Amino acid sequence: MHLKRVIPCLDVDAGRVVKGVEFLDIRDAGDPVELAAYYDREGADELVFLDITATHEKRDTIVQLARRTADEVFVPFTIGGGIRSVEDAQAVLDAGADKVSINSAALQRPELLDELAMHFGAQCVVLAIDAKIRDPRLGSESLGTNPAGAITGAPVSWEAYLAGGRTSTGRDVVEWVREAVERGAGEILLTSMDRDGTNNGYDLPLTSAVSDAVSVPVIASGGAGELDHLTEALQAGADAALCASIFHYGRYTIPEAKAHLAAAGIDVRAVSPQPV
């Protein structure tokens, strides 16, 4: 039985978990290690930490956060943000992370994916993609929840962005993800910039297009506001649903999300209550 995953995402800025809308308008959501331990107890399948300012400000990666988290949680977790070399990745993995997430550095030098896969194995290498729709006739609202696309006859494609969504690259997302997997990426963390933080649902055409293009697991990210949105993303081909706001601000709990998915016929790992 292949189990789908529910993964809280903790965007970290200056040591605090924050959440914005379309990569802007940042709100404080709490201490990352405290939140991570809470989600572990709640039944999260994995955790993802993304230092959203590491690339932009050229700071070192959050090695200390990885070490603190490894002392407090038992589920696998991924660290991303500012990892630009095998040495950067080694430091994060040595500190206790199970995987590293690479975005800007891989776009700037794709060979990094080959090097990371060679040193650590593809299972440790997550390619993060910040995707934005290219066709100006298709806004994020018009995408709706239809995996087939939106406007009849309108070409739909997405462009990959780097530096926390600040810089366009001209690279087609589907072409980039295929190359990345050939180079050694073992998982794709796919964020829709159009949907991020809006609570309007995942970009299902994007999720389907990328999931259909590669054989490795795809984590859908950006836009979860209702539990049905998780169901839709997983039914559209994603292996996991990444969530932030709906958990950070108490709209839903992980047990509620998993119960909803199970009721929809999606196989998930059962939640076992743990002592606080």
C-alpha positions as CSV (number, residue, x, y, z in Angstrom):
1,M,0.0,0.0,0.0
2,H,1.4,3.4,-1.0
3,L,0.6,6.0,1.6
4,K,0.2,9.6,0.8
5,R,1.8,12.1,3.1
6,V,0.8,15.3,5.0
7,I,3.8,17.6,5.5
8,P,3.8,20.8,7.5
9,C,6.1,23.5,6.1
10,L,7.9,25.8,8.4
11,D,9.3,28.9,6.6
12,V,11.9,30.3,8.8
13,D,13.1,33.9,9.0
14,A,15.4,35.2,11.7
15,G,14.8,32.1,13.8
16,R,11.0,32.3,13.6
17,V,8.4,30.5,11.6
18,V,6.6,33.0,9.3
19,K,4.0,32.8,6.6
20,G,3.2,35.2,3.8
21,V,0.9,35.6,0.9
22,E,2.4,35.0,-2.6
23,F,5.9,35.2,-0.9
24,L,5.2,38.6,0.7
25,D,3.3,40.1,3.7
26,I,5.1,38.0,6.3
27,R,3.4,37.1,9.6
28,D,5.0,35.5,12.6
29,A,3.8,32.0,13.4
30,G,6.1,30.8,16.2
31,D,9.2,29.0,17.3
32,P,10.3,26.5,14.7
33,V,11.5,23.7,17.0
34,E,8.4,24.0,19.2
35,L,6.1,23.8,16.2
36,A,8.1,20.9,14.8
37,A,7.8,18.9,18.0
38,Y,4.0,19.7,18.1
39,Y,3.5,18.5,14.5
40,D,5.5,15.4,15.3
41,R,3.2,14.6,18.2
42,E,0.2,15.4,16.0
43,G,1.1,12.8,13.4
44,A,2.9,14.7,10.6
45,D,4.5,12.3,8.2
46,E,7.5,14.6,7.6
47,L,8.5,18.2,8.1
48,V,10.1,20.8,5.8
49,F,12.1,23.8,7.0
50,L,12.8,26.5,4.4
51,D,15.0,29.4,5.4
52,I,13.2,31.9,3.1
53,T,15.8,34.6,3.4
54,A,19.0,32.5,3.3
55,T,19.5,32.8,-0.5
56,H,18.5,36.5,-0.7
57,E,20.7,37.6,2.2
58,K,23.5,35.1,1.5
59,R,23.4,33.9,5.1
60,D,24.7,30.5,6.1
61,T,22.2,27.6,6.2
62,I,20.3,26.8,9.3
63,V,22.6,24.1,10.6
64,Q,21.9,24.9,14.2
65,L,18.1,24.6,13.6
66,A,18.7,21.2,12.1
67,R,20.6,20.1,15.2
68,R,18.0,21.4,17.6
69,T,15.2,19.8,15.6
70,A,16.9,16.4,15.5
71,D,16.9,16.4,19.3
72,E,13.2,17.0,19.5
73,V,11.4,15.2,16.6
74,F,11.4,11.7,15.3
75,V,9.8,12.0,11.8
76,P,12.1,12.7,8.8
77,F,12.7,16.4,8.0
78,T,14.1,18.3,5.1
79,I,16.2,21.5,5.4
80,G,16.4,24.1,2.6
81,G,17.6,27.6,2.1
82,G,21.1,28.8,1.0
83,I,22.5,25.3,0.3
84,R,25.0,25.9,-2.5
85,S,27.5,23.1,-2.3
86,V,28.2,19.5,-1.2
87,E,29.8,21.0,1.9
88,D,26.7,23.0,2.8
89,A,24.5,19.9,2.4
90,Q,27.0,17.8,4.4
91,A,26.7,20.2,7.4
92,V,22.9,20.1,7.4
93,L,22.8,16.3,7.1
94,D,25.4,15.8,9.7
95,A,23.3,18.0,12.0
96,G,20.4,15.6,11.7
97,A,18.4,16.5,8.7
98,D,17.2,13.6,6.5
99,K,17.1,15.5,3.2
100,V,18.3,18.8,1.8
101,S,16.2,21.0,-0.5
102,I,17.9,22.8,-3.3
103,N,16.4,25.6,-5.5
104,S,18.4,28.6,-6.6
105,A,21.8,26.9,-6.5
106,A,20.5,24.1,-8.8
107,L,19.1,26.6,-11.3
108,Q,22.4,28.5,-11.4
109,R,24.5,25.4,-11.6
110,P,22.5,22.2,-12.4
111,E,25.6,20.0,-11.9
112,L,25.1,20.5,-8.2
113,L,22.3,17.9,-8.3
114,D,24.7,15.3,-9.8
115,E,27.2,16.0,-7.1
116,L,24.7,15.8,-4.3
117,A,23.2,12.6,-5.6
118,M,26.6,11.0,-6.0
119,H,27.7,11.9,-2.5
120,F,24.5,11.3,-0.5
121,G,22.1,9.4,-2.8
122,A,19.0,10.7,-4.6
123,Q,16.9,9.9,-1.6
124,C,18.5,12.8,0.2
125,V,18.1,15.4,-2.6
126,V,14.9,17.4,-2.9
127,L,14.6,19.8,-5.8
128,A,12.4,22.8,-4.8
129,I,10.7,24.7,-7.6
130,D,9.0,28.1,-7.3
131,A,6.7,28.1,-10.3
132,K,4.7,30.9,-11.8
133,I,2.2,30.6,-14.6
134,R,3.4,32.2,-17.9
135,D,0.2,32.8,-19.8
136,P,-1.1,36.3,-18.8
137,R,-4.6,35.2,-19.7
138,L,-4.6,32.8,-16.8
139,G,-4.5,34.3,-13.3
140,S,-4.3,32.1,-10.3
141,E,-8.1,32.5,-9.6
142,S,-9.0,31.3,-13.1
143,L,-7.1,28.0,-12.6
144,G,-9.9,26.8,-10.2
145,T,-9.7,23.2,-9.3
146,N,-9.7,21.6,-12.7
147,P,-6.6,19.5,-13.4
148,A,-7.2,19.8,-17.1
149,G,-6.4,23.6,-17.2
150,A,-8.6,26.6,-17.5
151,I,-9.3,28.6,-20.6
152,T,-10.1,26.4,-23.6
153,G,-7.3,26.6,-26.2
154,A,-5.0,28.7,-24.0
155,P,-1.5,27.3,-23.7
156,V,-0.6,26.7,-20.1
157,S,3.0,26.6,-18.9
158,W,5.0,27.7,-15.9
159,E,8.4,29.4,-15.4
160,A,10.9,28.5,-12.6
161,Y,12.0,31.4,-10.4
162,L,15.0,31.6,-8.0
163,A,16.1,33.7,-5.0
164,G,12.9,33.1,-3.1
165,G,10.7,33.9,-6.1
166,R,12.4,37.2,-6.8
167,T,14.2,36.4,-10.0
168,S,12.7,34.9,-13.2
169,T,14.9,32.4,-15.1
170,G,13.1,31.8,-18.3
171,R,13.2,28.0,-17.7
172,D,10.1,26.0,-18.3
173,V,9.2,24.1,-15.1
174,V,8.3,20.8,-16.8
175,E,11.6,20.8,-18.8
176,W,13.6,21.7,-15.7
177,V,12.1,19.0,-13.5
178,R,12.8,16.3,-16.1
179,E,16.5,17.4,-16.3
180,A,16.7,17.6,-12.6
181,V,15.5,14.1,-12.1
182,E,17.9,12.8,-14.7
183,R,20.7,14.5,-12.8
184,G,19.7,12.9,-9.5
185,A,16.9,14.7,-7.7
186,G,14.9,12.1,-5.8
187,E,11.9,14.2,-4.9
188,I,10.3,17.5,-6.1
189,L,8.9,20.2,-3.8
190,L,6.6,22.1,-6.2
191,T,5.4,25.5,-5.0
192,S,2.9,27.6,-7.0
193,M,3.8,31.2,-6.5
194,D,0.4,32.2,-7.8
195,R,-1.3,30.3,-5.1
196,D,1.1,30.5,-2.2
197,G,-0.5,31.7,1.0
198,T,-3.9,32.5,-0.8
199,N,-5.8,29.6,0.7
200,N,-7.5,29.2,-2.7
201,G,-6.2,25.7,-3.4
202,Y,-3.2,24.2,-5.1
203,D,-2.4,24.8,-8.7
204,L,-3.8,21.4,-9.9
205,P,-2.8,21.8,-13.6
206,L,0.8,22.4,-12.5
207,T,0.7,19.5,-10.0
208,S,-0.6,17.2,-12.7
209,A,1.9,18.3,-15.3
210,V,4.9,17.8,-13.1
211,S,3.6,14.5,-11.6
212,D,3.0,13.2,-15.1
213,A,6.5,14.3,-16.3
214,V,8.6,12.4,-13.7
215,S,8.6,9.2,-11.8
216,V,9.9,10.5,-8.4
217,P,7.5,11.8,-5.7
218,V,6.1,15.3,-6.1
219,I,5.1,17.4,-3.0
220,A,2.3,19.8,-3.9
221,S,2.8,23.2,-2.2
222,G,1.1,26.6,-2.2
223,G,-2.5,27.4,-1.7
224,A,-4.0,25.0,0.9
225,G,-6.9,26.6,2.7
226,E,-9.4,23.8,3.0
227,L,-9.1,20.1,3.6
228,D,-10.6,19.4,0.2
229,H,-7.6,21.1,-1.3
230,L,-5.3,18.4,0.0
231,T,-7.6,15.7,-1.4
232,E,-7.6,17.4,-4.8
233,A,-3.8,17.7,-4.9
234,L,-3.2,14.1,-4.0
235,Q,-5.8,13.0,-6.5
236,A,-4.1,15.1,-9.1
237,G,-0.9,13.1,-8.8
238,A,1.0,14.5,-5.9
239,D,2.6,12.1,-3.5
240,A,2.3,14.5,-0.6
241,A,0.6,17.8,0.4
242,L,2.6,20.5,2.0
243,C,0.7,22.9,4.3
244,A,1.5,25.9,6.3
245,S,-1.1,28.5,7.2
246,I,-4.0,26.0,7.8
247,F,-1.9,24.3,10.5
248,H,0.1,27.2,11.9
249,Y,-2.9,29.3,12.7
250,G,-5.1,26.5,14.0
251,R,-7.6,26.3,11.2
252,Y,-7.2,22.5,11.0
253,T,-5.2,19.9,12.8
254,I,-3.2,17.1,11.2
255,P,-5.5,14.4,12.6
256,E,-8.4,16.2,11.0
257,A,-6.6,16.4,7.7
258,K,-5.8,12.7,7.7
259,A,-9.3,11.7,8.7
260,H,-10.6,13.8,5.8
261,L,-8.2,12.2,3.4
262,A,-9.0,8.7,4.6
263,A,-12.8,9.4,4.2
264,A,-12.1,10.4,0.6
265,G,-10.5,7.0,0.0
266,I,-6.8,8.2,0.1
267,D,-4.4,5.9,2.0
268,V,-2.6,7.7,4.8
269,R,-0.6,6.7,7.8
270,A,-2.8,6.5,10.9
271,V,-2.3,9.0,13.6
272,S,-1.2,7.5,16.9
273,P,-1.7,9.8,19.9
274,Q,1.5,10.6,21.7
275,P,2.1,12.1,25.1
276,V,3.0,15.7,25.4
